[in-house]
Amino acid sequence: MKLSRKTVIVGVVLAFAVIGCAPPAPDPGDEIHACVNWRGRIRIVDDPGECESGETPLSWNTTGPAGPPGADGVSGWERIVFAHPMSQDDNPRYILITVDCPSGKRVLGGGGAIETTGGAVSYQGRLEASLPLDDNTWYVIIYYRGGDPSGLQQKAYAICANVD
């Protein structure tokens, strides 16, 4: 496709217009300079001397002083798992499981699961609830509808850590 001379001229004029309208980039130093008029219009400039009559020069630092050190936050993260293999003797409707964090640590999250340990499983169940009981304990409720629980295990997980 051949471009006409008129199309090329319009393209060049538009390119210069866009480049000419772009605000100047801040200088690579530590300050940004601007001019502010009485209406609050701010114009970024390279030098405060570029401000026109009726504009007030304004400058600010690009970086400020370092702030105070923050808290240590979370450390010593670990996952605690409680697993209980089920047998034919276990046939309650609700299984309540708690997992405690080690002394000095707080529970951040957790969960529960019903898993097979191998073999065919005919037992029906579901996870009813999984929530923090207090600052140190995760609580799981598993509901079983019936069947043979052999080959199943119930698990509860707690994510524990030191929190400063």
C-alpha positions, 0 to 999 in steps of 0.5 A: 500500500502506497501512502500519499504525500498528504497522509505522510505530512499529517502523520509527521505533524501529529507526531510533533504535536504529540511530542510537543504536548508531552509534559517534560520529564522530571530531572534526574536529580532528587527534586521535582519542580513545578509551577502553580497558578492561582487556580491550582493548575500545576505544571511540571517544569525542569527548573523553577525559573521557568515559572511564568508571571502569576505562577508560584514555583514549587519543588519537592523531594522524590525520596523522603527520609527513612522511616522507623523500623517495622515490627518483626511480623510473622516468624517460625511458621509451621503446619501442625497435622492431626491424623486419626485413622478410622476403624470399624469401631469408630461410627459416630455421627460427628467427629470433633477435632482440635489442633493446638499450636505449640506454646507461644505460637498463634494459629493463622489458619487451618483446615480439615480433610477426609482421606483414604488410606488405601482400599475401597471405602464405602463410608460417607462423610463430609467436612462440616466446619473448619474454623479457629476456636481461639488464638491457639487452636484450629477446630474441625467438625466432620459428619459421617452418614454411614458405612464402613470407615475402615480405610479412612482417616480424618485430618485437621491442620493448623498453620501456626507462627510467632506473631509480634 
